[in-house]
Amino acid sequence: EFQYRSRSAISWWKHLKEKHSTTPSLAGCLLRCDCGHESYSHMHGQECQTANFTIIRNEDAPIRRIEMTPQCVLCKIHPKTPGGYIMHLRRHHKTTLKGNGVYLKCSCGARYNHEKDYLKHDKKCTGTDYTLHKLDEN
């Protein structure tokens, strides 16, 4: 049984989500407070005076991850759609996909590294699942 102790349940919860793309319940982990309370949520730490947690991993539980959209190449934001990704780069970083040496690939197989390419593609396709690739990748 894996164990880890922490006084900050929320920082551990955020770490799982940001670094491992999972949640405590998907990872098969739960928080056990020294007061005896067990939960997947980090909210108990705000109510309990003890608030000293042991993180317990059920070794038999599979580690599952949440589906996550690609992270911006310049910050920690995860735009939800390809159009959102393109707009985020343009508005917040004053740059483009091509300017960063990347392109987006739709789940239908279409590739685009410019806003105009995406707008043409978007009229034909209803999918929003996409991945991010370097321009030199096949």
N, C-alpha and C positions, 0 to 999 in steps of 0.2 A: 504494500500500500504506500503510495507517494504521499508525503506530507510536506507542507510549507507553512511557516507561521508569519503572520503579518498583523499590524495594528490598523492598516488601511485596506479595508475590503474593496473600496471603490477603485483604488489604484491598481489592484490586482485584476479586477473586473475589466477595467479599461485596457490593461496590458494584454489580456486574452483577446479582446476584440481587435485592437490595433495591430498587434504583432503576430497573432496566430489566427486571425480571422475566425474566431469561434466565440462561444459563450460558455459559461460554466456548465449549463445543462447539456449542451452539445458535446462538450469535452468530457463529460462524466465526472465533473468535480463539484464539490459542495463546500460551503463554509461552515465550520463548526466553531461556535463561540465558546469561550471558557465558561459561560453561564449555562451551556448545554444546548442552546438553540442551534438548529441546522437549517441551512437554506441555500438556494442557488442565487438569491438576491443579495445585493450589497446594502440594502436599506436597514437591516438590523443594527448596523454600526451606529446609526443616527439615534437609535432609541435606547441602546444598552449602555450602562455605565462601565461595564467590563470591557466590551469591544476589543477583545484580543482573539484573533481568529487563527484556526488551523485549517489549511486547505487540504481536503482529502480527495484523492483521485481513486475512483473505482477502477481497478486494473482490468476488470472484465468488460467495462463499457468501451465501445469504440470511440475514437476521437473523430468527431464530425466537424466540418467547417461550414460557415455561412458563405453563400455566394456573394462575392464582392466585386464591384466595378473597379476598373484599373485606377490606381492612384495617380494624381497629377505628377508629371516628371519634375516639377519645381516646388511643390509643397505637399501637404498631407491630405488635401481634399480628394474625395472620390466622387467625381461627377456621375450622375445617374444615367445619362444618355450620351451617345456620341456627339449630338449637337451641343449638349451641355458641356462636354469636355472641350470642344472647339471654342465655344464662347468663353469658358473659364480662362483658357490660355490667352485669348485675345483681350478680354476685359481686365483680368487681374494681373497678368504678367506681360502684356503688350507684346505677345509673340504668337507663333503658329506651330502647328504640328511639324511641318517641314523644317522650320527654323530650329526645332529641337531634335531633328533627326529621327522622328518617329512617324508612324502611321497607325490608323485604326482599322481593324478588320471586323466586319459584321459577322454575325453567326451564319448568314447566308453565303459568306465567302467573299463579298465585295470588300475592296480596300479603298481607303481614301486618306490623303494627307493634306487636303485643302478643303476649306469650307464649301467652295463651289461643288467639288466632287461629292461631298456629303449631301448637300441640298438636292442634287440630281438623284442620288441613290435613295434618299429618304422618301421621295415621291413614289418610288417603286416598291419599297420594302416597309413592312410594319414592325419588324424586329428591332429590339433595343439592346440585345445582348451584344457585347463587343469586347475585343481584346486590344491591347496596345503592343506594338512591335517596333523594333529598330528598323530604320529604312534598309539596312544591309541584310536583314533577315529575309528568307524566302517565304 
